[in-house]
Amino acid sequence: LKETEDEKQYLEQITDYTQFIRQLVSGNKILSRKFYIVLPYKPETKGNTFELAQAQLNLTQDMVIKALEKLGMKAKKLDSLEVLHLFYSFYNKGQIKTQELTSTTMKAILQHNYV
């Protein structure tokens, strides 16, 4: 019963958000725009394992993606390189156009534990 109520609440929020975005895009004549949704996770107990947390987040992710697709929006999960590129472009706006982040760079960053 609680899951059904949560689903209804999520769908309501997504519907409201979609209407807001459509008004924003049509009012400002934006041709295309990317929006990002961050899914939070709060473990119910302190003993939850990483695998359980990942499974719960994947389930939530699938629900959100399907709900957005039902509303006619495209949605996808960002991979590690895309997330890194997003943060890099956010914090280094002046350099992003001249310094592309490649998979080789990503491997070097991960190999040296910079992330």
C-alpha positions as CSV (number, residue, x, y, z in Angstrom):
1,L,0.0,0.0,0.0
2,K,2.8,2.4,0.9
3,E,4.6,1.7,-2.4
4,T,1.4,2.5,-4.3
5,E,1.1,5.8,-2.5
6,D,4.7,6.6,-3.1
7,E,4.3,5.7,-6.8
8,K,1.3,8.0,-7.1
9,Q,3.2,10.8,-5.4
10,Y,6.2,10.3,-7.7
11,L,3.9,10.4,-10.8
12,E,2.2,13.6,-9.5
13,Q,5.6,15.2,-9.0
14,I,6.9,14.2,-12.4
15,T,3.7,15.4,-14.1
16,D,4.0,18.8,-12.4
17,Y,7.6,19.0,-13.3
18,T,6.9,18.1,-16.9
19,Q,4.3,20.8,-17.2
20,F,6.8,23.3,-15.6
21,I,9.5,22.3,-18.1
22,R,7.1,22.5,-21.1
23,Q,6.0,26.0,-20.0
24,L,9.6,27.0,-19.5
25,V,10.7,25.7,-22.9
26,S,7.8,27.2,-24.8
27,G,8.0,30.6,-23.1
28,N,11.7,31.0,-23.6
29,K,11.9,29.4,-27.1
30,I,14.5,26.9,-26.0
31,L,15.1,24.4,-28.7
32,S,16.6,21.7,-26.6
33,R,17.7,21.5,-23.0
34,K,19.1,18.8,-20.8
35,F,17.8,18.4,-17.2
36,Y,19.3,16.1,-14.6
37,I,17.5,14.2,-11.8
38,V,19.5,13.0,-8.8
39,L,18.0,10.1,-7.0
40,P,18.7,10.2,-3.3
41,Y,19.1,7.0,-1.2
42,K,18.7,6.8,2.6
43,P,19.2,3.3,4.0
44,E,16.4,2.1,6.2
45,T,18.9,0.4,8.6
46,K,22.6,0.9,9.2
47,G,23.4,-2.7,8.1
48,N,22.3,-2.4,4.5
49,T,24.9,-3.6,2.0
50,F,26.1,-1.9,-1.1
51,E,24.4,-4.5,-3.3
52,L,21.1,-3.9,-1.6
53,A,21.4,-0.1,-1.9
54,Q,22.4,-0.5,-5.6
55,A,19.4,-2.8,-6.2
56,Q,17.0,-0.3,-4.6
57,L,18.4,2.6,-6.5
58,N,18.2,0.7,-9.8
59,L,14.5,0.0,-9.0
60,T,13.8,3.6,-8.3
61,Q,15.7,4.6,-11.4
62,D,13.7,2.3,-13.6
63,M,10.4,3.7,-12.1
64,V,11.5,7.3,-12.8
65,I,12.7,6.5,-16.4
66,K,9.5,4.7,-17.2
67,A,7.3,7.5,-15.8
68,L,9.3,10.2,-17.8
69,E,9.0,8.1,-21.0
70,K,5.2,7.8,-20.4
71,L,5.2,11.6,-20.4
72,G,7.0,11.8,-23.7
73,M,10.4,12.6,-22.3
74,K,13.7,10.9,-23.0
75,A,15.6,9.6,-19.9
76,K,18.7,7.6,-19.3
77,K,21.2,6.8,-16.6
78,L,24.5,8.6,-16.9
79,D,27.6,6.3,-17.0
80,S,30.7,7.2,-15.0
81,L,32.4,9.2,-17.8
82,E,29.2,11.2,-18.4
83,V,28.9,12.0,-14.7
84,L,32.5,13.1,-14.5
85,H,32.1,15.2,-17.6
86,L,29.0,16.9,-16.1
87,F,30.8,17.8,-12.9
88,Y,33.9,18.9,-14.8
89,S,31.9,21.1,-17.1
90,F,30.0,22.6,-14.1
91,Y,33.1,23.5,-12.2
92,N,35.4,24.3,-15.1
93,K,33.2,26.3,-17.5
94,G,36.1,28.1,-19.2
95,Q,38.1,25.0,-20.0
96,I,35.4,22.5,-21.0
97,K,35.4,23.6,-24.7
98,T,39.1,23.2,-25.1
99,Q,39.9,20.2,-22.9
100,E,37.7,17.2,-23.7
101,L,37.4,14.4,-21.2
102,T,38.0,11.1,-22.8
103,S,37.8,7.5,-21.6
104,T,41.6,7.4,-21.5
105,T,41.6,10.4,-19.1
106,M,38.8,8.7,-17.1
107,K,40.9,5.5,-16.7
108,A,43.9,7.6,-15.6
109,I,41.8,9.4,-13.0
110,L,40.4,6.2,-11.6
111,Q,43.8,4.5,-11.7
112,H,45.3,7.2,-9.5
113,N,42.2,7.4,-7.2
114,Y,41.5,11.0,-7.9
115,V,37.8,10.3,-7.7
